[in-house]
Amino acid sequence: MIYLDEAASAPPKREVLEAMWPHLTSGFANPASRHDPGLAAERALEDARRQVAAHLGARPAEIIFTSGGTESDNAAVKGIALAAPRGRHVLVSAVEHPAVLESAEWLGRMGFQVQQIPVDTAGVVTPEALAGLLRPDTTLVSVQAANGEVGTVQDIASLSAVAAQHGVPFHTDAVQAAGAMPLDVDELGVQALSLAGHKLGTPKGVGALYLRRRTPFEPLIHGGGQQRGQRSGTENVAAAVGMAMALELAVSRDVEAWRRSSEQFVSAVEEAVPGARLTGHRTQRLPGHASFVLRGRSGESVLLDLQEQGVCCSSGSACAAGSSEPSPVLTAMGYSADQAQAALRFTFGAETPEDHLHRAVAALRNSAPA
C-alpha cells in the first residue's frame, strides 16, 4: 500500500508509542491523586506540557491538553468569543476547517454576528481583506495557519498584526501546519493556537490549545477544575506524553528536502496528466501537499481507480468524506461546483519513500483522463 493521505492522519510513530506505553500500563494513576503513583503521573503530564510549550515558545501554563484539533478549535472560538468583554462580532476565513466554521455558526445562533473573510483564487487571506471587515465590536478573528485541503499557507504574523491594531484576539488553527513550519506564538502574534496529535504521528484523540495568559476565556468543559479550570476532566497522561514526543520528532525533519520532493511530485503529476490543475498557492504552501482538480472525471472516481492500484489518497478534506456537496474551500476560491468535485489530494510525510511518489504518479497516469 502507498499511503498518501497524511493530512487526514499520519501513521503512528514507534517512538511515540514507546513513550506512551509506560503510562498505559504501570503508570496508570490519576495525576490528581496525591500518592506516589499519582505524583509520578503528574510529573509526566507537566513534563509533557513543558515540552509542548517549548516548541511553541510559550509558557507551560498556556498549554491546555484536549481530545484533538476539533476540541481545540471549538474551545478557542467559543471560549474566547463568549468571554469577550466587548461586542459580539466574529470573523473567520472562508476556507477554515469545519471545526472553526461550525463553532462560528453556533455563535451566530447565540446572537453573535459572524462574517467570513474572503480569499483569493489561491486561498490566501490578505491583510487588506481582514482590515476591511474589522469593526469596533469585533471580538475574535480566526484564520488557519495552513489549509489542509489545498495546502495554502497564510501569513499569520501580518494578519494578527492587523487584528492587534484593533485590540482583537487572534486564533489560528495550526493543525495542518505543525511539524511543517515554525509556530512560535510570539512571532505569529496570536492569542490562541490549535494542534492535533494524529497529524504528527500520535494515536487519534489528543490535541493541544495554546491560550495566551490573560486572554479572556470561558471554558467549555466544567467539572473537577483540572488544567487551571480551563478544561476539566482527568487528563490523558499517555496521550500528552505522546504529543510531546511527536513534536520533538518533527523538529528533526528535513523540511527543505521534503519541500523539494513536493515540488518534484507536483511537476511529475502535471507532466503525466496535462488536465491536472494545481490548487492552492504554488509556492506559499505546505511541504508534502499536492492537490489538483482534474479535467473530465470526478475526483471520487479517480480515487477508486487509484485505490485499486494500491494508492491511498483523498478527494479533499477527510472531515467531509462521503459528502456529495462540492468542496466549500474550492468554491470559496472561485472554482465552479463541477471543478470542485474533480478534486484530488496527495499528502505525504518527510519520510515517505521517493519510490512511492513515482508509483503514485504512474498510477494517476493510468487513471486520470489525458
Secondary structure as the mmCIF struct_conf table of DSSP 4:
data_model
#
loop_
_struct_conf.conf_type_id
_struct_conf.id
_struct_conf.beg_label_comp_id
_struct_conf.beg_label_asym_id
_struct_conf.beg_label_seq_id
_struct_conf.end_label_comp_id
_struct_conf.end_label_asym_id
_struct_conf.end_label_seq_id
STRN STRN1 ILE A 2 TYR A 3
STRN STRN2 ASP A 5 ASP A 5
TURN_TY1_P TURN_TY1_P1 GLU A 6 ALA A 8
HELX_LH_PP_P HELX_LH_PP_P1 ALA A 10 LYS A 13
HELX_RH_AL_P HELX_RH_AL_P1 ARG A 14 LEU A 24
TURN_TY1_P TURN_TY1_P2 THR A 25 GLY A 27
BEND BEND1 ALA A 29 ALA A 29
TURN_TY1_P TURN_TY1_P3 PRO A 31 ALA A 32
BEND BEND2 HIS A 35 HIS A 35
HELX_RH_AL_P HELX_RH_AL_P2 ASP A 36 LEU A 56
TURN_TY1_P TURN_TY1_P4 GLY A 57 GLY A 57
HELX_RH_3T_P HELX_RH_3T_P1 PRO A 60 GLU A 62
STRN STRN3 ILE A 63 THR A 66
BEND BEND3 SER A 67 GLY A 68
HELX_RH_AL_P HELX_RH_AL_P3 GLY A 69 ALA A 83
BEND BEND4 PRO A 85 ARG A 86
STRN STRN4 HIS A 89 SER A 93
TURN_TY1_P TURN_TY1_P5 ALA A 94 VAL A 95
HELX_RH_AL_P HELX_RH_AL_P4 PRO A 98 ARG A 109
TURN_TY1_P TURN_TY1_P6 MET A 110 GLY A 111
STRN STRN5 GLN A 113 ILE A 117
HELX_LH_PP_P HELX_LH_PP_P2 PRO A 118 PRO A 118
TURN_TY1_P TURN_TY1_P7 THR A 121 ALA A 122
BEND BEND5 GLY A 123 GLY A 123
HELX_LH_PP_P HELX_LH_PP_P3 VAL A 124 THR A 126
HELX_RH_AL_P HELX_RH_AL_P5 PRO A 127 ALA A 131
TURN_TY1_P TURN_TY1_P8 GLY A 132 LEU A 133
TURN_TY1_P TURN_TY1_P9 PRO A 136 ASP A 137
STRN STRN6 THR A 138 SER A 142
BEND BEND6 ALA A 145 ALA A 145
STRN STRN7 ALA A 146 ALA A 146
TURN_TY1_P TURN_TY1_P10 GLY A 148 VAL A 150
STRN STRN8 THR A 152 VAL A 153
HELX_LH_PP_P HELX_LH_PP_P4 GLN A 154 GLN A 154
HELX_RH_AL_P HELX_RH_AL_P6 ILE A 156 GLN A 165
TURN_TY1_P TURN_TY1_P11 HIS A 166 GLY A 167
STRN STRN9 PHE A 170 ASP A 173
TURN_TY1_P TURN_TY1_P12 VAL A 175 ALA A 180
BEND BEND7 MET A 181 MET A 181
HELX_RH_AL_P HELX_RH_AL_P7 VAL A 185 LEU A 188
TURN_TY1_P TURN_TY1_P13 GLY A 189 GLY A 189
BEND BEND8 GLN A 191 GLN A 191
STRN STRN10 ALA A 192 ALA A 196
HELX_RH_3T_P HELX_RH_3T_P2 GLY A 197 LYS A 199
TURN_TY1_P TURN_TY1_P14 LEU A 200 GLY A 201
BEND BEND9 THR A 202 THR A 202
HELX_LH_PP_P HELX_LH_PP_P5 PRO A 203 PRO A 203
BEND BEND10 LYS A 204 GLY A 205
STRN STRN11 GLY A 207 LEU A 211
TURN_TY1_P TURN_TY1_P15 ARG A 213 ARG A 214
BEND BEND11 LEU A 220 LEU A 220
BEND BEND12 GLY A 223 GLY A 224
TURN_TY1_P TURN_TY1_P16 GLN A 226 GLN A 226
HELX_RH_3T_P HELX_RH_3T_P3 GLN A 227 GLY A 229
TURN_TY1_P TURN_TY1_P17 GLN A 230 GLN A 230
BEND BEND13 ARG A 231 ARG A 231
BEND BEND14 GLY A 233 GLY A 233
HELX_RH_AL_P HELX_RH_AL_P8 VAL A 237 VAL A 251
TURN_TY1_P TURN_TY1_P18 SER A 252 SER A 252
HELX_RH_AL_P HELX_RH_AL_P9 VAL A 255 ALA A 272
TURN_TY1_P TURN_TY1_P19 PRO A 274 GLY A 275
STRN STRN12 ARG A 277 LEU A 278
BEND BEND15 GLY A 280 GLY A 280
BEND BEND16 ARG A 282 GLN A 284
STRN STRN13 ARG A 285 ARG A 285
TURN_TY1_P TURN_TY1_P20 PRO A 287 GLY A 288
STRN STRN14 HIS A 289 VAL A 293
BEND BEND17 ARG A 295 ARG A 297
HELX_RH_AL_P HELX_RH_AL_P10 GLY A 299 GLU A 308
TURN_TY1_P TURN_TY1_P21 GLN A 309 GLY A 310
STRN STRN15 VAL A 311 CYS A 312
STRN STRN16 SER A 314 SER A 314
BEND BEND18 SER A 315 GLY A 316
HELX_RH_3T_P HELX_RH_3T_P4 ALA A 318 ALA A 320
TURN_TY1_P TURN_TY1_P22 ALA A 321 GLY A 322
BEND BEND19 GLU A 325 GLU A 325
HELX_LH_PP_P HELX_LH_PP_P6 PRO A 326 SER A 327
HELX_RH_AL_P HELX_RH_AL_P11 PRO A 328 ALA A 332
TURN_TY1_P TURN_TY1_P23 MET A 333 GLY A 334
HELX_RH_AL_P HELX_RH_AL_P12 ALA A 337 ALA A 340
TURN_TY1_P TURN_TY1_P24 GLN A 341 ALA A 342
STRN STRN17 ALA A 343 THR A 347
TURN_TY1_P TURN_TY1_P25 ALA A 350 GLU A 351
BEND BEND20 THR A 352 THR A 352
HELX_RH_AL_P HELX_RH_AL_P13 GLU A 354 SER A 367
BEND BEND21 ALA A 368 ALA A 368
#
